[in-house]
Amino acid sequence: LKHVGVSPSPSSTVALRVSGRGARTMVALPEASPEVASALELYDLQSRLDEAALALLRRADPARAVEVVEDVGARGAEVRNPSAFVARALHRYPQPRGAVGAAPEAAAPLGAAAALRTLAAPSAATAAAAAGLAGGLSDALAIHPEVLGALDEAAVRRLRSADPERAIEIVEELAAKTDVQNPSAFVVKALASYPHKRGQRGDVEELLARHPAIEASLDEAALSKLKGAEPARAVEIIEDIAAKGDVQNMSAFVVKALGAYPHKRGTPKNVAQVLARYPEVRDALDEAAAVKLGEADPARAVEIIEDIGARGDVRNPSAFVAKALQLYPHKRSGYSEGPPARPAFVAAAYAPSAAAVMGAAGVAQRSGSAVDKELAHNPGVVRGLDAEALRALSQADPGRAVEIIRDVAAKLMQVRNPSAFVMQALKAFPQRRGDPNDVDSALARLPRVRAALDEAALQRLREADPARAVEVIEDVAAKTDVHNPSAFVVKALTAHPLKRGHEDHAAVVLPPVKHFRPTLAASMPRGAPQMHDLNGGTTSSLASTLDEQAQRLLAAADPARAQEILEELAEKAGQVRNASAFVARALQQYPHPRGRRAT
C-alpha cells in the first residue's frame, strides 16, 4: 500500500476494485463489525466482492451478514457471482435465518452448504417472472431458475394459484428429475392428480380409504407403524403395495419396508436438509466435523447423519463423523464395499483385549438366554465384536440377534468386520428373516420370481443345494433381462449345482494334510452311532472317497451332523463335483445338526 500512496486508517479497510477499463483502484471503506470482518478474512472474500456488496454487508444485521459470507465461502466455485449472491440473499432475507422454522438450507453448519445446489443468479426475465409469485414459491424458483425458464405462462399461473406447499413440491420434483420432456405439462398433470402437498397425515388416511383391501389386510401393528411413520414414506409404501398387486403378507411388507427405509426413497437429500431434520446432531457437531461433512460425498454425509440420529447413543458425534468418513468415504450400498482386508499383524493390533471381550460379553448377557447361549456357543464371534455391536444385539429382536450371530459364525472367515456386519444387518432387517438358505422363505420374500417359475423349475430348486437355490432365486430377482426365469433356473443349477465361490474358498482355508491320518471309521469317537446311507448300508465306501482333511473334520464333528452331511452327499450322488470341499463347507456353515429338510 505504501507504494501506491494509500495509508489506511485504523477505522477502515481497503478493498481492491477493478473498473470497467481494467484499471485497479483502491477504495477506503468503513470497517465492518468484527464478526463480519473475521468471516470475510476467513473465506478470503474481501477481494472478490464489489463495493456495493461490501456496503450491504456493513449495513446488514451482523449475524445475517456472517451467515451470507459463510454460505458464499462454503459454496466456493459454485457461486459464479459472489456480489450478486450477497445482494440477493440480503434482499430476500435481511434477518438471520438460523432461528427455529428457518428454511433447511439455513440450518446447515459451516461447510455443509457445499453440498447444496448451486444458487446461480437468474436472468432479468426470470427474476421478473418470479417476482409475481408467493414468497415460498418465489424462493424455490430462485433456487431452481432452470425450472422457471422451462415453464410457459399457463403453468406459472397454475403454480401461483395452487396450494403453495404443493407448488414448491412440484418445483423441487422437476429440479430433481432429468427426463421430463414437457415441464409445463408435468406441472398441470401433477396439480390435477394431487392438488395438495403429498405425504400429509390426511393423505395416508385418504389413500387407505381408496384401497380398502390393503387396509383390511393389515394387522393392528402394521397399521400403527404406517400411521406413525413419515407420511411421505407411508404413502409411498401404500402405493407400492397397490402397484405390485401380489404382496401375500402386507403387514410384513410394511414392517420390513419401514425398517429398511424409514424415509421416502428416491428423493435427493442434501446435508443441510438432513441436519435440519436432526437438530440434536447438528448442535452436537463441532466446526471441524461440519466442515468434513460439507466436503464429503453428499450421499455418504447424509448416511452418517441419519446413522447418528438413528443410534441415539453416540457420545461423541464429531469423532464418529471423522472415523466414519475415514473408513468409508463413499456411500455404502452394501457390506461388500468395506475396506480391503487388513494383514494379520494389523488385524491383531485392532483385536480387542481379553478384558474388553469379557466386558462386552457382560453387555450381551443382558439380551436374554437365547442370545447369551448363542454367543457362548460362538466365542470366535464374541472376540470379533466390539461393545457397541454387542449392545445392539442385546437390544434387538432376540430371534433376529440369534440369526445374525449364526450368520457371522458361518461366514467368520469371510466377514472382515463382524461389528459392522452386525450393525448393517440389524439396520437392514431388524426382524427375524428365517433361514437364509431356505428355498421356500426366499420364494416368499420374492413373490414375483415365484409367480414366474413353472413347476419343473420350482421342483429343481427344492431338490438343489439350498444355498445354491437361494443364490439362483436372488440372481433372477436382481437381473432385469431374464426373459424366461424357469429356463434360467434350470440352466444355472445344471452349470453350477453348488453355491459358487465356496469350493475355492474351502480349498484355500483347508489345505490338504500331508501326513497320515486314520480313516473316518477308525477315528470316530467310541460309542458314536454308526453312519448309514439311505439304503441301510454303511457309508464307508462314500467316506473312503473323501480326502484325509475331510475325514478328519467329519470325525471331529457332531456325529449327528456328520450323518446328515453324508446322507446329503448320498442324495446328491453325481451332482457334487468336490465331495471333500462340500463336507468342509457344510461343517463350516452349520457345525450342529440342522434336521433333514422335508421333500
Secondary structure in CASP SS format (residue, H / E / C, confidence):
PFRMAT SS
TARGET T0000
AUTHOR 0000-0000-0000
METHOD secondary structure of the structure
MODEL  1
L C 1.00
K H 1.00
H H 1.00
V H 1.00
G C 1.00
V C 1.00
S C 1.00
P C 1.00
S C 1.00
P C 1.00
S C 1.00
S E 1.00
T E 1.00
V E 1.00
A E 1.00
L E 1.00
R E 1.00
V E 1.00
S C 1.00
G C 1.00
R C 1.00
G C 1.00
A C 1.00
R E 1.00
T E 1.00
M E 1.00
V E 1.00
A E 1.00
L E 1.00
P E 1.00
E C 1.00
A C 1.00
S C 1.00
P H 1.00
E H 1.00
V H 1.00
A H 1.00
S H 1.00
A H 1.00
L H 1.00
E H 1.00
L H 1.00
Y C 1.00
D C 1.00
L C 1.00
Q C 1.00
S C 1.00
R C 1.00
L C 1.00
D C 1.00
E H 1.00
A H 1.00
A H 1.00
L H 1.00
A H 1.00
L H 1.00
L H 1.00
R H 1.00
R H 1.00
A C 1.00
D C 1.00
P H 1.00
A H 1.00
R H 1.00
A H 1.00
V H 1.00
E H 1.00
V H 1.00
V H 1.00
E H 1.00
D H 1.00
V H 1.00
G H 1.00
A H 1.00
R H 1.00
G H 1.00
A H 1.00
E H 1.00
V C 1.00
R C 1.00
N C 1.00
P H 1.00
S H 1.00
A H 1.00
F H 1.00
V H 1.00
A H 1.00
R H 1.00
A H 1.00
L H 1.00
H H 1.00
R H 1.00
Y C 1.00
P C 1.00
Q C 1.00
P C 1.00
R C 1.00
G C 1.00
A C 1.00
V C 1.00
G C 1.00
A C 1.00
A C 1.00
P H 1.00
E H 1.00
A H 1.00
A H 1.00
A C 1.00
P C 1.00
L C 1.00
G C 1.00
A H 1.00
A H 1.00
A H 1.00
A H 1.00
L C 1.00
R C 1.00
T C 1.00
L C 1.00
A C 1.00
A C 1.00
P C 1.00
S C 1.00
A H 1.00
A H 1.00
T H 1.00
A H 1.00
A H 1.00
A H 1.00
A H 1.00
A H 1.00
G C 1.00
L C 1.00
A C 1.00
G H 1.00
G H 1.00
L H 1.00
S H 1.00
D H 1.00
A H 1.00
L H 1.00
A H 1.00
I H 1.00
H C 1.00
P H 1.00
E H 1.00
V H 1.00
L H 1.00
G H 1.00
A H 1.00
L C 1.00
D C 1.00
E H 1.00
A H 1.00
A H 1.00
V H 1.00
R H 1.00
R H 1.00
L H 1.00
R H 1.00
S H 1.00
A C 1.00
D C 1.00
P H 1.00
E H 1.00
R H 1.00
A H 1.00
I H 1.00
E H 1.00
I H 1.00
V H 1.00
E H 1.00
E H 1.00
L H 1.00
A H 1.00
A H 1.00
K C 1.00
T C 1.00
D C 1.00
V C 1.00
Q C 1.00
N C 1.00
P H 1.00
S H 1.00
A H 1.00
F H 1.00
V H 1.00
V H 1.00
K H 1.00
A H 1.00
L H 1.00
A H 1.00
S H 1.00
Y C 1.00
P C 1.00
H C 1.00
K C 1.00
R C 1.00
G C 1.00
Q C 1.00
R H 1.00
G H 1.00
D H 1.00
V H 1.00
E H 1.00
E H 1.00
L H 1.00
L H 1.00
A H 1.00
R H 1.00
H C 1.00
P H 1.00
A H 1.00
I H 1.00
E H 1.00
A H 1.00
S H 1.00
L C 1.00
D C 1.00
E H 1.00
A H 1.00
A H 1.00
L H 1.00
S H 1.00
K H 1.00
L H 1.00
K H 1.00
G H 1.00
A C 1.00
E C 1.00
P H 1.00
A H 1.00
R H 1.00
A H 1.00
V H 1.00
E H 1.00
I H 1.00
I H 1.00
E H 1.00
D H 1.00
I H 1.00
A H 1.00
A H 1.00
K H 1.00
G C 1.00
D C 1.00
V C 1.00
Q C 1.00
N C 1.00
M H 1.00
S H 1.00
A H 1.00
F H 1.00
V H 1.00
V H 1.00
K H 1.00
A H 1.00
L H 1.00
G H 1.00
A H 1.00
Y C 1.00
P C 1.00
H C 1.00
K C 1.00
R C 1.00
G C 1.00
T C 1.00
P C 1.00
K C 1.00
N C 1.00
V H 1.00
A H 1.00
Q H 1.00
V H 1.00
L H 1.00
A H 1.00
R H 1.00
Y C 1.00
P H 1.00
E H 1.00
V H 1.00
R H 1.00
D H 1.00
A H 1.00
L C 1.00
D C 1.00
E H 1.00
A H 1.00
A H 1.00
A H 1.00
V H 1.00
K H 1.00
L H 1.00
G H 1.00
E H 1.00
A C 1.00
D C 1.00
P H 1.00
A H 1.00
R H 1.00
A H 1.00
V H 1.00
E H 1.00
I H 1.00
I H 1.00
E H 1.00
D H 1.00
I H 1.00
G H 1.00
A H 1.00
R H 1.00
G C 1.00
D C 1.00
V C 1.00
R C 1.00
N C 1.00
P H 1.00
S H 1.00
A H 1.00
F H 1.00
V H 1.00
A H 1.00
K H 1.00
A H 1.00
L H 1.00
Q H 1.00
L H 1.00
Y C 1.00
P C 1.00
H C 1.00
K C 1.00
R C 1.00
S C 1.00
G C 1.00
Y H 1.00
S H 1.00
E H 1.00
G C 1.00
P C 1.00
P C 1.00
A C 1.00
R C 1.00
P C 1.00
A H 1.00
F H 1.00
V H 1.00
A H 1.00
A H 1.00
A H 1.00
Y H 1.00
A C 1.00
P C 1.00
S C 1.00
A H 1.00
A H 1.00
A H 1.00
V H 1.00
M H 1.00
G H 1.00
A H 1.00
A H 1.00
G H 1.00
V H 1.00
A H 1.00
Q H 1.00
R H 1.00
S H 1.00
G C 1.00
S H 1.00
A H 1.00
V H 1.00
D H 1.00
K H 1.00
E H 1.00
L H 1.00
A H 1.00
H H 1.00
N C 1.00
P H 1.00
G H 1.00
V H 1.00
V H 1.00
R H 1.00
G H 1.00
L C 1.00
D C 1.00
A H 1.00
E H 1.00
A H 1.00
L H 1.00
R H 1.00
A H 1.00
L H 1.00
S H 1.00
Q H 1.00
A C 1.00
D C 1.00
P H 1.00
G H 1.00
R H 1.00
A H 1.00
V H 1.00
E H 1.00
I H 1.00
I H 1.00
R H 1.00
D H 1.00
V H 1.00
A H 1.00
A H 1.00
K C 1.00
L C 1.00
M C 1.00
Q C 1.00
V C 1.00
R C 1.00
N C 1.00
P H 1.00
S H 1.00
A H 1.00
F H 1.00
V H 1.00
M H 1.00
Q H 1.00
A H 1.00
L H 1.00
K H 1.00
A H 1.00
F C 1.00
P C 1.00
Q C 1.00
R C 1.00
R C 1.00
G C 1.00
D C 1.00
P C 1.00
N C 1.00
D C 1.00
V H 1.00
D H 1.00
S H 1.00
A H 1.00
L H 1.00
A H 1.00
R H 1.00
L C 1.00
P H 1.00
R H 1.00
V H 1.00
R H 1.00
A H 1.00
A H 1.00
L C 1.00
D C 1.00
E H 1.00
A H 1.00
A H 1.00
L H 1.00
Q H 1.00
R H 1.00
L H 1.00
R H 1.00
E H 1.00
A C 1.00
D C 1.00
P H 1.00
A H 1.00
R H 1.00
A H 1.00
V H 1.00
E H 1.00
V H 1.00
I H 1.00
E H 1.00
D H 1.00
V H 1.00
A H 1.00
A H 1.00
K C 1.00
T C 1.00
D C 1.00
V C 1.00
H C 1.00
N C 1.00
P H 1.00
S H 1.00
A H 1.00
F H 1.00
V H 1.00
V H 1.00
K H 1.00
A H 1.00
L H 1.00
T H 1.00
A H 1.00
H C 1.00
P C 1.00
L C 1.00
K C 1.00
R C 1.00
G C 1.00
H H 1.00
E H 1.00
D H 1.00
H H 1.00
A H 1.00
A H 1.00
V H 1.00
V H 1.00
L C 1.00
P C 1.00
P C 1.00
V C 1.00
K C 1.00
H C 1.00
F C 1.00
R C 1.00
P C 1.00
T C 1.00
L H 1.00
A H 1.00
A H 1.00
S H 1.00
M C 1.00
P C 1.00
R C 1.00
G C 1.00
A C 1.00
P C 1.00
Q C 1.00
M C 1.00
H E 1.00
D C 1.00
L C 1.00
N C 1.00
G C 1.00
G C 1.00
T E 1.00
T C 1.00
S H 1.00
S H 1.00
L H 1.00
A H 1.00
S C 1.00
T C 1.00
L C 1.00
D C 1.00
E H 1.00
Q H 1.00
A H 1.00
Q H 1.00
R H 1.00
L H 1.00
L H 1.00
A H 1.00
A H 1.00
A C 1.00
D C 1.00
P H 1.00
A H 1.00
R H 1.00
A H 1.00
Q H 1.00
E H 1.00
I H 1.00
L H 1.00
E H 1.00
E H 1.00
L H 1.00
A H 1.00
E H 1.00
K C 1.00
A C 1.00
G C 1.00
Q C 1.00
V C 1.00
R C 1.00
N C 1.00
A H 1.00
S H 1.00
A H 1.00
F H 1.00
V H 1.00
A H 1.00
R H 1.00
A H 1.00
L H 1.00
Q H 1.00
Q H 1.00
Y C 1.00
P C 1.00
H C 1.00
P C 1.00
R C 1.00
G C 1.00
R C 1.00
R C 1.00
A C 1.00
T C 1.00
END
